[in-house]
Amino acid sequence: MKAKTYALDDIIVVVMRGTGFTPFEQTVMDDDGAERVIAMRHDFQRMMADRYKAMIEELTDRTVVACLSQAHVEPDITMEIFDCRDRRRPPTAIPGSRRASPRPRRRGWDGLGRVAKHGAHVPRP
């Protein structure tokens, strides 16, 4: 098995390739049961989510707010994706929270990514 971890801002992605199949999984797959194997792996990942989160939190000193799992049969790839928050960041600073202050509006900004020229009105689509 090959595993690689990527850390991108608040996202941690663990990609595992060639995890292999147990003899039981291989027997199920030989009987055209690949979707059942994926479902079983998904159930296992769901049961393990708390352990996975705890390990990521211990290693990164960050709080995991979401954990996503995905398994694929051919090619054999499993991914674990964690959305983390800095424990030192106050809850009100998290974007989307009720108390987070909105982004300041620029003069002439129409809210759709366009800037009006010399204060002229920009029609909405």
C-alpha positions, 0 to 999 in steps of 0.5 A: 500500500502507498499512502500520501497526505496533503495539507491544504489550508484547513483541509487534510487529504489522505490518499491510500492506493493499493490497500488490497482486499481481504479474502472475504472482499475478494470473494464478494467482488468475484461474484460481481459485488464490487458495490457491496465491498464499497458499501462495507468499506464505507460502513467501516470508515463511518465506524472509525470516523471518531478514531480518525478525527482524534488522531488528526486532532492529536497530530495537528493540534486542530479541531476536525469539524468534518470527515469525509471518506471515499473508497474506489475499487478499480483502481484501488484508492481510498481517501480520507478528507478532514476539514480542520479549524485552528483551536486558537481561532475564536468561534466568531471568526469562522466564516459563515458563523452568525457573528462573523463580520461581513466582507467590507464592500468596495465603492462601485462594487455591484456584488456580482464580481463587477465594478461599476465605472465612475460610479455608473449603475451596473444592471443585474442579469 
